[in-house]
């Protein structure tokens, strides 16, 4: 498998990660998927929990999703154009002047 990497100057890493987490909505706390609405909130039934995904893991996931979505979008555009061309070429119609 190929590795795709980018170099970020050491003094810019925090800015870059910070920008990604702000722009894509990373949160310090997230809703607890195991929260029980039928019980009172307490130490063993918290509505919000610390985000288990670190900022760097989050940013890495967002960049991978960005690349995946761009590949899908580009390939969909190419496939749509191929399908459009094939559909146009498949039309066989003869319209004559009846006058």
Residue pairs with C-beta under 8 A, 6 or more apart in sequence:
4 67
8 16
16 59
17 55
17 56
17 59
18 55
20 26
20 58
20 59
20 62
20 63
21 55
21 58
21 59
24 58
24 59
24 62
26 51
26 53
26 55
26 58
26 59
27 51
28 50
28 51
29 48
29 49
29 50
29 51
30 48
30 49
30 51
30 52
31 47
31 48
31 49
32 46
32 47
32 48
32 49
35 41
35 45
35 46
35 47
36 45
39 45
41 47
53 61
